[in-house]
């Protein structure tokens, strides 16, 4: 008859084995975290590039539909002044905010709280951490995409914007329309609805 009384059974890990396992896990986590961060940042870059593409298509659509590129600060109809970001809203599926702005009784869309505080996803870069969930200052929503002053802000374009894409001499493939920037820099917010009305906030322009 066989007996196992001479054998001792092992239960659990020894302290050394446990420390080795913990060390291995720590090394794996150390390798995994940077990889996850790189993947996340790559996804953010793709998202931001897609936002810039949407804005470029919106400018093209505005040019085709209205006949010109929206000015940096443009009066139109009853509206006494609005930023080029505002005039692009219908072309990035933001018709509701656009209509709220048009209905403003002061004739300045940004005077409507629901407009100036509207967080517009295509205006925000996913990697930016300078804003408070898309709010730059007070109740003013930010934009991370600065408009090229040379395209949107020529002297005669601000108040009588008639520049067309066909007038861009270098061609669209050689011209920057928008570039990514901080939503808040030096204490000043880049406010998509405000344009250049107050120059301390002209940081909506590159």
Biotite code that builds the C-alpha atoms (Angstrom):
import biotite.structure as struc

atoms = struc.array([
    struc.Atom([0.000, 0.000, 0.000], chain_id="A", res_id=1, res_name="UNK", atom_name="CA", element="C"),
    struc.Atom([1.390, 3.356, -1.060], chain_id="A", res_id=2, res_name="UNK", atom_name="CA", element="C"),
    struc.Atom([1.614, 6.170, 1.398], chain_id="A", res_id=3, res_name="UNK", atom_name="CA", element="C"),
    struc.Atom([2.337, 9.861, 0.751], chain_id="A", res_id=4, res_name="UNK", atom_name="CA", element="C"),
    struc.Atom([3.125, 10.645, 4.353], chain_id="A", res_id=5, res_name="UNK", atom_name="CA", element="C"),
    struc.Atom([6.753, 11.238, 3.396], chain_id="A", res_id=6, res_name="UNK", atom_name="CA", element="C"),
    struc.Atom([5.889, 14.048, 0.973], chain_id="A", res_id=7, res_name="UNK", atom_name="CA", element="C"),
    struc.Atom([5.117, 17.633, 1.894], chain_id="A", res_id=8, res_name="UNK", atom_name="CA", element="C"),
    struc.Atom([2.592, 19.488, -0.239], chain_id="A", res_id=9, res_name="UNK", atom_name="CA", element="C"),
    struc.Atom([3.324, 23.106, -1.230], chain_id="A", res_id=10, res_name="UNK", atom_name="CA", element="C"),
    struc.Atom([0.653, 25.747, -0.901], chain_id="A", res_id=11, res_name="UNK", atom_name="CA", element="C"),
    struc.Atom([1.006, 29.214, -2.479], chain_id="A", res_id=12, res_name="UNK", atom_name="CA", element="C"),
    struc.Atom([4.147, 31.116, -3.480], chain_id="A", res_id=13, res_name="UNK", atom_name="CA", element="C"),
    struc.Atom([7.285, 31.780, -1.557], chain_id="A", res_id=14, res_name="UNK", atom_name="CA", element="C"),
    struc.Atom([8.112, 35.399, -0.817], chain_id="A", res_id=15, res_name="UNK", atom_name="CA", element="C"),
    struc.Atom([10.864, 35.422, -3.439], chain_id="A", res_id=16, res_name="UNK", atom_name="CA", element="C"),
    struc.Atom([8.538, 34.013, -6.092], chain_id="A", res_id=17, res_name="UNK", atom_name="CA", element="C"),
    struc.Atom([5.914, 36.619, -5.237], chain_id="A", res_id=18, res_name="UNK", atom_name="CA", element="C"),
    struc.Atom([8.461, 39.430, -5.516], chain_id="A", res_id=19, res_name="UNK", atom_name="CA", element="C"),
    struc.Atom([9.615, 38.108, -8.889], chain_id="A", res_id=20, res_name="UNK", atom_name="CA", element="C"),
    struc.Atom([6.030, 38.034, -10.188], chain_id="A", res_id=21, res_name="UNK", atom_name="CA", element="C"),
    struc.Atom([5.427, 41.590, -8.943], chain_id="A", res_id=22, res_name="UNK", atom_name="CA", element="C"),
    struc.Atom([8.638, 42.763, -10.604], chain_id="A", res_id=23, res_name="UNK", atom_name="CA", element="C"),
    struc.Atom([7.630, 41.154, -13.911], chain_id="A", res_id=24, res_name="UNK", atom_name="CA", element="C"),
    struc.Atom([4.178, 42.753, -13.762], chain_id="A", res_id=25, res_name="UNK", atom_name="CA", element="C"),
    struc.Atom([5.750, 46.155, -12.997], chain_id="A", res_id=26, res_name="UNK", atom_name="CA", element="C"),
    struc.Atom([8.064, 45.831, -16.006], chain_id="A", res_id=27, res_name="UNK", atom_name="CA", element="C"),
    struc.Atom([5.159, 44.848, -18.269], chain_id="A", res_id=28, res_name="UNK", atom_name="CA", element="C"),
    struc.Atom([3.098, 47.820, -17.062], chain_id="A", res_id=29, res_name="UNK", atom_name="CA", element="C"),
    struc.Atom([6.092, 50.085, -17.626], chain_id="A", res_id=30, res_name="UNK", atom_name="CA", element="C"),
    struc.Atom([6.298, 48.849, -21.207], chain_id="A", res_id=31, res_name="UNK", atom_name="CA", element="C"),
    struc.Atom([2.550, 48.926, -21.791], chain_id="A", res_id=32, res_name="UNK", atom_name="CA", element="C"),
    struc.Atom([1.713, 52.449, -20.550], chain_id="A", res_id=33, res_name="UNK", atom_name="CA", element="C"),
    struc.Atom([3.925, 54.325, -23.057], chain_id="A", res_id=34, res_name="UNK", atom_name="CA", element="C"),
    struc.Atom([2.583, 52.121, -25.850], chain_id="A", res_id=35, res_name="UNK", atom_name="CA", element="C"),
    struc.Atom([-1.008, 52.932, -24.876], chain_id="A", res_id=36, res_name="UNK", atom_name="CA", element="C"),
    struc.Atom([-0.139, 56.636, -24.693], chain_id="A", res_id=37, res_name="UNK", atom_name="CA", element="C"),
    struc.Atom([1.400, 56.503, -28.165], chain_id="A", res_id=38, res_name="UNK", atom_name="CA", element="C"),
    struc.Atom([-1.696, 54.810, -29.558], chain_id="A", res_id=39, res_name="UNK", atom_name="CA", element="C"),
    struc.Atom([-3.940, 57.396, -27.882], chain_id="A", res_id=40, res_name="UNK", atom_name="CA", element="C"),
    struc.Atom([-1.854, 60.294, -29.204], chain_id="A", res_id=41, res_name="UNK", atom_name="CA", element="C"),
    struc.Atom([-1.863, 58.816, -32.702], chain_id="A", res_id=42, res_name="UNK", atom_name="CA", element="C"),
    struc.Atom([-5.661, 58.572, -32.521], chain_id="A", res_id=43, res_name="UNK", atom_name="CA", element="C"),
    struc.Atom([-5.832, 62.193, -31.332], chain_id="A", res_id=44, res_name="UNK", atom_name="CA", element="C"),
    struc.Atom([-3.644, 63.321, -34.232], chain_id="A", res_id=45, res_name="UNK", atom_name="CA", element="C"),
    struc.Atom([-5.927, 61.534, -36.668], chain_id="A", res_id=46, res_name="UNK", atom_name="CA", element="C"),
    struc.Atom([-8.981, 63.134, -35.048], chain_id="A", res_id=47, res_name="UNK", atom_name="CA", element="C"),
    struc.Atom([-7.410, 66.601, -35.226], chain_id="A", res_id=48, res_name="UNK", atom_name="CA", element="C"),
    struc.Atom([-6.396, 66.075, -38.854], chain_id="A", res_id=49, res_name="UNK", atom_name="CA", element="C"),
    struc.Atom([-9.989, 65.069, -39.595], chain_id="A", res_id=50, res_name="UNK", atom_name="CA", element="C"),
    struc.Atom([-11.242, 68.266, -37.916], chain_id="A", res_id=51, res_name="UNK", atom_name="CA", element="C"),
    struc.Atom([-8.927, 70.348, -40.095], chain_id="A", res_id=52, res_name="UNK", atom_name="CA", element="C"),
    struc.Atom([-10.160, 68.450, -43.136], chain_id="A", res_id=53, res_name="UNK", atom_name="CA", element="C"),
    struc.Atom([-13.780, 69.184, -42.156], chain_id="A", res_id=54, res_name="UNK", atom_name="CA", element="C"),
    struc.Atom([-12.984, 72.885, -41.813], chain_id="A", res_id=55, res_name="UNK", atom_name="CA", element="C"),
    struc.Atom([-11.288, 72.898, -45.205], chain_id="A", res_id=56, res_name="UNK", atom_name="CA", element="C"),
    struc.Atom([-14.310, 71.240, -46.802], chain_id="A", res_id=57, res_name="UNK", atom_name="CA", element="C"),
    struc.Atom([-16.576, 73.723, -44.984], chain_id="A", res_id=58, res_name="UNK", atom_name="CA", element="C"),
    struc.Atom([-14.639, 76.661, -46.456], chain_id="A", res_id=59, res_name="UNK", atom_name="CA", element="C"),
    struc.Atom([-14.896, 75.099, -49.912], chain_id="A", res_id=60, res_name="UNK", atom_name="CA", element="C"),
    struc.Atom([-18.631, 74.512, -49.456], chain_id="A", res_id=61, res_name="UNK", atom_name="CA", element="C"),
    struc.Atom([-19.158, 78.082, -48.238], chain_id="A", res_id=62, res_name="UNK", atom_name="CA", element="C"),
    struc.Atom([-17.199, 79.368, -51.215], chain_id="A", res_id=63, res_name="UNK", atom_name="CA", element="C"),
    struc.Atom([-19.310, 77.294, -53.610], chain_id="A", res_id=64, res_name="UNK", atom_name="CA", element="C"),
    struc.Atom([-22.627, 78.109, -51.922], chain_id="A", res_id=65, res_name="UNK", atom_name="CA", element="C"),
    struc.Atom([-22.226, 81.772, -50.977], chain_id="A", res_id=66, res_name="UNK", atom_name="CA", element="C"),
    struc.Atom([-19.649, 82.714, -53.573], chain_id="A", res_id=67, res_name="UNK", atom_name="CA", element="C"),
    struc.Atom([-16.671, 83.625, -51.400], chain_id="A", res_id=68, res_name="UNK", atom_name="CA", element="C"),
    struc.Atom([-14.614, 82.714, -48.322], chain_id="A", res_id=69, res_name="UNK", atom_name="CA", element="C"),
    struc.Atom([-16.102, 84.036, -45.044], chain_id="A", res_id=70, res_name="UNK", atom_name="CA", element="C"),
    struc.Atom([-14.223, 87.000, -43.614], chain_id="A", res_id=71, res_name="UNK", atom_name="CA", element="C"),
    struc.Atom([-12.587, 86.965, -40.198], chain_id="A", res_id=72, res_name="UNK", atom_name="CA", element="C"),
    struc.Atom([-15.246, 89.359, -38.880], chain_id="A", res_id=73, res_name="UNK", atom_name="CA", element="C"),
    struc.Atom([-18.117, 89.712, -41.288], chain_id="A", res_id=74, res_name="UNK", atom_name="CA", element="C"),
    struc.Atom([-21.403, 91.595, -41.325], chain_id="A", res_id=75, res_name="UNK", atom_name="CA", element="C"),
    struc.Atom([-24.130, 89.873, -43.275], chain_id="A", res_id=76, res_name="UNK", atom_name="CA", element="C"),
    struc.Atom([-27.816, 90.742, -43.517], chain_id="A", res_id=77, res_name="UNK", atom_name="CA", element="C"),
    struc.Atom([-29.053, 91.805, -40.083], chain_id="A", res_id=78, res_name="UNK", atom_name="CA", element="C"),
    struc.Atom([-25.909, 90.442, -38.416], chain_id="A", res_id=79, res_name="UNK", atom_name="CA", element="C"),
    struc.Atom([-23.511, 93.294, -37.654], chain_id="A", res_id=80, res_name="UNK", atom_name="CA", element="C"),
    struc.Atom([-20.527, 91.034, -37.177], chain_id="A", res_id=81, res_name="UNK", atom_name="CA", element="C"),
    struc.Atom([-19.586, 87.388, -36.689], chain_id="A", res_id=82, res_name="UNK", atom_name="CA", element="C"),
    struc.Atom([-16.418, 85.316, -36.923], chain_id="A", res_id=83, res_name="UNK", atom_name="CA", element="C"),
    struc.Atom([-15.558, 83.074, -39.842], chain_id="A", res_id=84, res_name="UNK", atom_name="CA", element="C"),
    struc.Atom([-16.043, 80.112, -37.484], chain_id="A", res_id=85, res_name="UNK", atom_name="CA", element="C"),
    struc.Atom([-19.665, 81.180, -37.008], chain_id="A", res_id=86, res_name="UNK", atom_name="CA", element="C"),
    struc.Atom([-20.339, 81.408, -40.746], chain_id="A", res_id=87, res_name="UNK", atom_name="CA", element="C"),
    struc.Atom([-18.922, 77.907, -41.222], chain_id="A", res_id=88, res_name="UNK", atom_name="CA", element="C"),
    struc.Atom([-21.306, 76.304, -38.691], chain_id="A", res_id=89, res_name="UNK", atom_name="CA", element="C"),
    struc.Atom([-23.946, 75.172, -41.247], chain_id="A", res_id=90, res_name="UNK", atom_name="CA", element="C"),
    struc.Atom([-21.239, 73.313, -43.152], chain_id="A", res_id=91, res_name="UNK", atom_name="CA", element="C"),
    struc.Atom([-20.103, 71.234, -40.167], chain_id="A", res_id=92, res_name="UNK", atom_name="CA", element="C"),
    struc.Atom([-23.575, 70.068, -39.101], chain_id="A", res_id=93, res_name="UNK", atom_name="CA", element="C"),
    struc.Atom([-24.114, 72.827, -36.520], chain_id="A", res_id=94, res_name="UNK", atom_name="CA", element="C"),
    struc.Atom([-27.238, 74.368, -38.043], chain_id="A", res_id=95, res_name="UNK", atom_name="CA", element="C"),
    struc.Atom([-28.976, 74.682, -34.659], chain_id="A", res_id=96, res_name="UNK", atom_name="CA", element="C"),
    struc.Atom([-26.285, 76.903, -33.123], chain_id="A", res_id=97, res_name="UNK", atom_name="CA", element="C"),
    struc.Atom([-26.104, 78.880, -36.363], chain_id="A", res_id=98, res_name="UNK", atom_name="CA", element="C"),
    struc.Atom([-29.837, 79.634, -36.279], chain_id="A", res_id=99, res_name="UNK", atom_name="CA", element="C"),
    struc.Atom([-29.632, 80.679, -32.621], chain_id="A", res_id=100, res_name="UNK", atom_name="CA", element="C"),
    struc.Atom([-26.952, 83.179, -33.595], chain_id="A", res_id=101, res_name="UNK", atom_name="CA", element="C"),
    struc.Atom([-28.974, 84.550, -36.488], chain_id="A", res_id=102, res_name="UNK", atom_name="CA", element="C"),
    struc.Atom([-31.915, 85.110, -34.143], chain_id="A", res_id=103, res_name="UNK", atom_name="CA", element="C"),
    struc.Atom([-29.904, 87.228, -31.682], chain_id="A", res_id=104, res_name="UNK", atom_name="CA", element="C"),
    struc.Atom([-31.700, 90.544, -31.156], chain_id="A", res_id=105, res_name="UNK", atom_name="CA", element="C"),
    struc.Atom([-28.421, 92.436, -30.618], chain_id="A", res_id=106, res_name="UNK", atom_name="CA", element="C"),
    struc.Atom([-27.325, 91.314, -34.110], chain_id="A", res_id=107, res_name="UNK", atom_name="CA", element="C"),
    struc.Atom([-24.074, 89.910, -32.707], chain_id="A", res_id=108, res_name="UNK", atom_name="CA", element="C"),
    struc.Atom([-24.346, 86.100, -32.429], chain_id="A", res_id=109, res_name="UNK", atom_name="CA", element="C"),
    struc.Atom([-21.744, 85.859, -29.666], chain_id="A", res_id=110, res_name="UNK", atom_name="CA", element="C"),
    struc.Atom([-23.995, 87.951, -27.371], chain_id="A", res_id=111, res_name="UNK", atom_name="CA", element="C"),
    struc.Atom([-26.276, 84.908, -27.120], chain_id="A", res_id=112, res_name="UNK", atom_name="CA", element="C"),
    struc.Atom([-25.044, 82.748, -24.224], chain_id="A", res_id=113, res_name="UNK", atom_name="CA", element="C"),
    struc.Atom([-26.164, 79.533, -25.919], chain_id="A", res_id=114, res_name="UNK", atom_name="CA", element="C"),
    struc.Atom([-23.997, 80.433, -28.915], chain_id="A", res_id=115, res_name="UNK", atom_name="CA", element="C"),
    struc.Atom([-20.803, 81.619, -27.245], chain_id="A", res_id=116, res_name="UNK", atom_name="CA", element="C"),
    struc.Atom([-20.842, 78.710, -24.769], chain_id="A", res_id=117, res_name="UNK", atom_name="CA", element="C"),
    struc.Atom([-21.531, 76.069, -27.417], chain_id="A", res_id=118, res_name="UNK", atom_name="CA", element="C"),
    struc.Atom([-18.746, 73.504, -27.457], chain_id="A", res_id=119, res_name="UNK", atom_name="CA", element="C"),
    struc.Atom([-18.269, 72.624, -31.116], chain_id="A", res_id=120, res_name="UNK", atom_name="CA", element="C"),
    struc.Atom([-16.431, 69.324, -31.409], chain_id="A", res_id=121, res_name="UNK", atom_name="CA", element="C"),
    struc.Atom([-14.860, 69.994, -34.844], chain_id="A", res_id=122, res_name="UNK", atom_name="CA", element="C"),
    struc.Atom([-13.322, 73.169, -33.352], chain_id="A", res_id=123, res_name="UNK", atom_name="CA", element="C"),
    struc.Atom([-11.488, 71.265, -30.586], chain_id="A", res_id=124, res_name="UNK", atom_name="CA", element="C"),
    struc.Atom([-8.238, 69.292, -30.699], chain_id="A", res_id=125, res_name="UNK", atom_name="CA", element="C"),
    struc.Atom([-8.493, 66.156, -28.519], chain_id="A", res_id=126, res_name="UNK", atom_name="CA", element="C"),
    struc.Atom([-4.960, 66.542, -27.108], chain_id="A", res_id=127, res_name="UNK", atom_name="CA", element="C"),
    struc.Atom([-5.385, 70.090, -25.823], chain_id="A", res_id=128, res_name="UNK", atom_name="CA", element="C"),
    struc.Atom([-5.589, 70.331, -22.034], chain_id="A", res_id=129, res_name="UNK", atom_name="CA", element="C"),
    struc.Atom([-5.552, 74.135, -21.679], chain_id="A", res_id=130, res_name="UNK", atom_name="CA", element="C"),
    struc.Atom([-9.340, 74.548, -21.708], chain_id="A", res_id=131, res_name="UNK", atom_name="CA", element="C"),
    struc.Atom([-11.928, 73.514, -19.152], chain_id="A", res_id=132, res_name="UNK", atom_name="CA", element="C"),
    struc.Atom([-13.636, 70.791, -21.177], chain_id="A", res_id=133, res_name="UNK", atom_name="CA", element="C"),
    struc.Atom([-13.810, 73.089, -24.191], chain_id="A", res_id=134, res_name="UNK", atom_name="CA", element="C"),
    struc.Atom([-14.491, 76.328, -22.278], chain_id="A", res_id=135, res_name="UNK", atom_name="CA", element="C"),
    struc.Atom([-11.705, 78.902, -22.601], chain_id="A", res_id=136, res_name="UNK", atom_name="CA", element="C"),
    struc.Atom([-12.767, 81.679, -20.243], chain_id="A", res_id=137, res_name="UNK", atom_name="CA", element="C"),
    struc.Atom([-15.998, 82.482, -18.411], chain_id="A", res_id=138, res_name="UNK", atom_name="CA", element="C"),
    struc.Atom([-18.721, 80.852, -20.489], chain_id="A", res_id=139, res_name="UNK", atom_name="CA", element="C"),
    struc.Atom([-16.906, 81.310, -23.803], chain_id="A", res_id=140, res_name="UNK", atom_name="CA", element="C"),
    struc.Atom([-16.176, 78.143, -25.760], chain_id="A", res_id=141, res_name="UNK", atom_name="CA", element="C"),
    struc.Atom([-12.790, 77.678, -27.385], chain_id="A", res_id=142, res_name="UNK", atom_name="CA", element="C"),
    struc.Atom([-11.413, 76.734, -30.755], chain_id="A", res_id=143, res_name="UNK", atom_name="CA", element="C"),
    struc.Atom([-8.052, 75.030, -31.242], chain_id="A", res_id=144, res_name="UNK", atom_name="CA", element="C"),
    struc.Atom([-7.908, 75.924, -34.910], chain_id="A", res_id=145, res_name="UNK", atom_name="CA", element="C"),
    struc.Atom([-6.520, 79.328, -35.809], chain_id="A", res_id=146, res_name="UNK", atom_name="CA", element="C"),
    struc.Atom([-7.551, 80.842, -39.126], chain_id="A", res_id=147, res_name="UNK", atom_name="CA", element="C"),
    struc.Atom([-4.841, 82.060, -41.489], chain_id="A", res_id=148, res_name="UNK", atom_name="CA", element="C"),
    struc.Atom([-5.058, 85.851, -41.328], chain_id="A", res_id=149, res_name="UNK", atom_name="CA", element="C"),
    struc.Atom([-3.670, 86.104, -44.854], chain_id="A", res_id=150, res_name="UNK", atom_name="CA", element="C"),
    struc.Atom([-6.662, 84.194, -46.218], chain_id="A", res_id=151, res_name="UNK", atom_name="CA", element="C"),
    struc.Atom([-9.508, 85.290, -43.942], chain_id="A", res_id=152, res_name="UNK", atom_name="CA", element="C"),
    struc.Atom([-8.272, 88.687, -42.816], chain_id="A", res_id=153, res_name="UNK", atom_name="CA", element="C"),
    struc.Atom([-6.992, 90.799, -45.697], chain_id="A", res_id=154, res_name="UNK", atom_name="CA", element="C"),
    struc.Atom([-7.741, 94.529, -45.123], chain_id="A", res_id=155, res_name="UNK", atom_name="CA", element="C"),
    struc.Atom([-10.670, 94.738, -47.528], chain_id="A", res_id=156, res_name="UNK", atom_name="CA", element="C"),
    struc.Atom([-11.945, 91.301, -46.618], chain_id="A", res_id=157, res_name="UNK", atom_name="CA", element="C"),
    struc.Atom([-12.856, 92.009, -42.996], chain_id="A", res_id=158, res_name="UNK", atom_name="CA", element="C"),
    struc.Atom([-15.789, 94.276, -43.738], chain_id="A", res_id=159, res_name="UNK", atom_name="CA", element="C"),
    struc.Atom([-16.524, 93.422, -47.366], chain_id="A", res_id=160, res_name="UNK", atom_name="CA", element="C"),
    struc.Atom([-15.456, 89.786, -47.663], chain_id="A", res_id=161, res_name="UNK", atom_name="CA", element="C"),
    struc.Atom([-15.387, 88.797, -51.294], chain_id="A", res_id=162, res_name="UNK", atom_name="CA", element="C"),
    struc.Atom([-12.197, 86.748, -51.532], chain_id="A", res_id=163, res_name="UNK", atom_name="CA", element="C"),
    struc.Atom([-12.753, 83.531, -53.447], chain_id="A", res_id=164, res_name="UNK", atom_name="CA", element="C"),
    struc.Atom([-10.755, 80.337, -53.440], chain_id="A", res_id=165, res_name="UNK", atom_name="CA", element="C"),
    struc.Atom([-9.951, 80.995, -57.086], chain_id="A", res_id=166, res_name="UNK", atom_name="CA", element="C"),
    struc.Atom([-8.165, 84.185, -55.951], chain_id="A", res_id=167, res_name="UNK", atom_name="CA", element="C"),
    struc.Atom([-5.639, 82.290, -53.821], chain_id="A", res_id=168, res_name="UNK", atom_name="CA", element="C"),
    struc.Atom([-2.595, 82.648, -56.045], chain_id="A", res_id=169, res_name="UNK", atom_name="CA", element="C"),
    struc.Atom([-0.492, 79.904, -54.465], chain_id="A", res_id=170, res_name="UNK", atom_name="CA", element="C"),
    struc.Atom([-3.260, 77.329, -54.906], chain_id="A", res_id=171, res_name="UNK", atom_name="CA", element="C"),
    struc.Atom([-5.198, 75.535, -52.190], chain_id="A", res_id=172, res_name="UNK", atom_name="CA", element="C"),
    struc.Atom([-2.659, 72.701, -51.894], chain_id="A", res_id=173, res_name="UNK", atom_name="CA", element="C"),
    struc.Atom([0.030, 75.247, -50.938], chain_id="A", res_id=174, res_name="UNK", atom_name="CA", element="C"),
    struc.Atom([-2.105, 77.366, -48.594], chain_id="A", res_id=175, res_name="UNK", atom_name="CA", element="C"),
    struc.Atom([-2.831, 76.834, -44.899], chain_id="A", res_id=176, res_name="UNK", atom_name="CA", element="C"),
    struc.Atom([-6.414, 77.693, -43.960], chain_id="A", res_id=177, res_name="UNK", atom_name="CA", element="C"),
    struc.Atom([-6.320, 76.618, -40.305], chain_id="A", res_id=178, res_name="UNK", atom_name="CA", element="C"),
    struc.Atom([-3.596, 75.460, -37.923], chain_id="A", res_id=179, res_name="UNK", atom_name="CA", element="C"),
    struc.Atom([-3.821, 73.810, -34.518], chain_id="A", res_id=180, res_name="UNK", atom_name="CA", element="C"),
    struc.Atom([-3.099, 75.929, -31.434], chain_id="A", res_id=181, res_name="UNK", atom_name="CA", element="C"),
    struc.Atom([-3.761, 76.062, -27.695], chain_id="A", res_id=182, res_name="UNK", atom_name="CA", element="C"),
    struc.Atom([-7.300, 76.902, -26.648], chain_id="A", res_id=183, res_name="UNK", atom_name="CA", element="C"),
    struc.Atom([-5.898, 79.113, -23.880], chain_id="A", res_id=184, res_name="UNK", atom_name="CA", element="C"),
    struc.Atom([-2.439, 80.688, -24.051], chain_id="A", res_id=185, res_name="UNK", atom_name="CA", element="C"),
    struc.Atom([-0.984, 83.373, -21.807], chain_id="A", res_id=186, res_name="UNK", atom_name="CA", element="C"),
    struc.Atom([-4.308, 83.710, -20.034], chain_id="A", res_id=187, res_name="UNK", atom_name="CA", element="C"),
    struc.Atom([-6.144, 84.570, -23.258], chain_id="A", res_id=188, res_name="UNK", atom_name="CA", element="C"),
    struc.Atom([-8.747, 82.268, -24.755], chain_id="A", res_id=189, res_name="UNK", atom_name="CA", element="C"),
    struc.Atom([-9.119, 81.429, -28.420], chain_id="A", res_id=190, res_name="UNK", atom_name="CA", element="C"),
    struc.Atom([-12.857, 82.028, -28.724], chain_id="A", res_id=191, res_name="UNK", atom_name="CA", element="C"),
    struc.Atom([-14.486, 80.624, -31.841], chain_id="A", res_id=192, res_name="UNK", atom_name="CA", element="C"),
    struc.Atom([-17.498, 82.959, -31.705], chain_id="A", res_id=193, res_name="UNK", atom_name="CA", element="C"),
    struc.Atom([-15.627, 86.179, -30.995], chain_id="A", res_id=194, res_name="UNK", atom_name="CA", element="C"),
    struc.Atom([-13.359, 86.668, -33.993], chain_id="A", res_id=195, res_name="UNK", atom_name="CA", element="C"),
    struc.Atom([-11.186, 89.788, -33.722], chain_id="A", res_id=196, res_name="UNK", atom_name="CA", element="C"),
    struc.Atom([-13.662, 92.225, -32.211], chain_id="A", res_id=197, res_name="UNK", atom_name="CA", element="C"),
    struc.Atom([-11.455, 92.677, -29.136], chain_id="A", res_id=198, res_name="UNK", atom_name="CA", element="C"),
    struc.Atom([-7.805, 92.391, -30.077], chain_id="A", res_id=199, res_name="UNK", atom_name="CA", element="C"),
    struc.Atom([-6.626, 90.868, -26.816], chain_id="A", res_id=200, res_name="UNK", atom_name="CA", element="C"),
    struc.Atom([-8.476, 87.791, -28.034], chain_id="A", res_id=201, res_name="UNK", atom_name="CA", element="C"),
    struc.Atom([-7.199, 87.851, -31.592], chain_id="A", res_id=202, res_name="UNK", atom_name="CA", element="C"),
    struc.Atom([-5.532, 84.533, -30.814], chain_id="A", res_id=203, res_name="UNK", atom_name="CA", element="C"),
    struc.Atom([-8.126, 82.867, -33.005], chain_id="A", res_id=204, res_name="UNK", atom_name="CA", element="C"),
    struc.Atom([-5.718, 83.794, -35.816], chain_id="A", res_id=205, res_name="UNK", atom_name="CA", element="C"),
    struc.Atom([-2.333, 82.387, -36.735], chain_id="A", res_id=206, res_name="UNK", atom_name="CA", element="C"),
])
